Each structure stands twice: as C-alpha cells, then as structure tokens.
Amino acid sequence: MPNGNLWRTGNVATGFFTSGGKGGVVEELDRNGNAIWSLSYNDETKSLHHDIEPLANGNVLALTWEDREIIWSEVIVEIEKTGSEGGNVVSRWDVFDHLDE
C-alpha cells in the first residue's frame, strides 16, 4: 500500500466451513508487523475466503461464502473499517440473488 502497510488474510479455526481456501480474518499490518486493524468475519453461516481488495476510500472488498442451506453462495462484501477491530458491511453482492430458479 502507498503508506507502507501490508494486508493479509488468515484462517480462523472455528466456524462451519472447513474446506481449502477458508479464511475468516483480515488484517492490516504496519511496517513492523503490528496489527493496526483486524476483522473476524466467520461464524456458523459465513466465512471470508481467498482474497481481499483494499479500496481507495479505506474500505475493503472481500470474498465470502454464505450458507443457503442447499447451496453455498458466493457473496462479495464491502466492509467499512471501524476502530482497530471490526467493521460494518456497507454493500454486498450475492450470486444467489442472480440465479434463475
């Protein structure tokens, strides 16, 4: 990043999804490796996976899987950082909303 910070995703050992690619946490680290922001986005119905994209407005786009009972849905969320831990989903795009039944 232009400010020298690094972004990383990590695997949380809890939650519903245990397959390859599962994540659950995203962190922004300073040049010394100190976490300056972190978010756990992982519970019994959803989990981050694979990749994120920091945005120019300070928010983060993230790929997630969400449980739809009969199918896992791919959901892209935009997260607004709040404080040093946590965030608010400010927008979401769910592939399930775009499938014909």
C-alpha positions in Angstrom: 0.0 0.0 0.0 1.2 3.6 -0.5 1.5 4.1 3.3 3.7 1.0 3.5 1.1 -1.1 5.3 0.5 -4.7 4.4 -2.7 -6.6 4.2 -3.2 -10.3 4.9 -5.9 -12.8 5.3 -5.8 -15.6 7.8 -7.6 -18.8 8.7 -9.8 -19.0 11.8 -10.0 -22.5 13.2 -13.7 -22.1 14.1 -16.9 -21.8 12.0 -18.8 -24.0 9.6 -16.6 -24.2 6.6 -13.5 -26.4 6.8 -12.5 -26.8 3.1 -9.5 -25.4 1.3 -9.4 -21.6 0.8 -11.3 -20.8 4.0 -10.1 -17.7 5.8 -12.2 -15.8 8.3 -9.9 -13.0 9.3 -8.4 -10.0 7.5 -5.7 -7.7 9.0 -3.9 -4.5 8.1 -0.3 -4.5 9.4 2.2 -1.7 9.8 5.8 -1.9 8.6 6.8 -3.5 11.9 4.2 -6.3 11.6 1.9 -4.8 14.2 -1.9 -5.2 13.5 -3.4 -1.8 13.2 -6.8 -3.2 12.1 -8.4 -6.6 12.1 -11.7 -8.2 11.4 -13.1 -11.7 12.0 -15.8 -12.4 9.5 -16.6 -16.0 10.3 -19.4 -17.8 12.1 -21.9 -20.7 11.5 -23.3 -19.1 8.3 -20.4 -17.2 6.6 -16.7 -17.1 6.2 -14.1 -15.0 4.3 -12.2 -16.9 1.7 -9.2 -16.4 -0.6 -8.8 -12.7 -1.4 -9.5 -9.1 -0.4 -9.1 -5.8 -2.2 -8.3 -2.6 -0.2 -10.2 0.3 -1.8 -9.1 4.0 -2.2 -11.9 5.1 0.2 -10.4 3.0 3.0 -12.9 0.2 2.8 -12.1 -3.4 1.9 -13.8 -5.7 -0.7 -13.8 -9.3 0.5 -14.9 -12.7 -1.0 -17.2 -14.7 1.3 -19.1 -17.9 1.3 -22.6 -17.9 2.9 -24.7 -20.9 3.8 -28.1 -21.0 1.9 -28.9 -24.5 3.4 -29.0 -26.2 0.0 -26.1 -24.4 -1.6 -23.1 -22.2 -0.7 -23.4 -18.7 -2.1 -20.6 -16.5 -3.2 -21.0 -13.1 -1.7 -18.8 -10.0 -2.2 -18.9 -7.6 0.7 -17.6 -4.1 1.1 -16.5 -3.5 4.7 -16.0 -0.1 6.3 -13.3 -0.3 8.9 -14.4 0.7 12.5 -11.8 1.4 15.1 -8.9 -1.0 15.4 -11.1 -4.1 15.3 -14.3 -4.7 13.4 -16.2 -3.2 10.6 -19.6 -2.7 9.0 -20.8 -4.2 5.8 -21.8 -1.2 3.7 -22.7 -3.1 0.5 -23.0 -6.7 -0.7 -23.4 -8.6 -3.9 -24.8 -12.1 -3.6 -24.6 -14.5 -6.6 -27.7 -16.3 -5.2 -29.8 -13.2 -5.9 -28.9 -13.5 -9.6 -29.7 -17.2 -10.3 -32.8 -18.2 -12.1 -34.8 -20.8 -10.3 
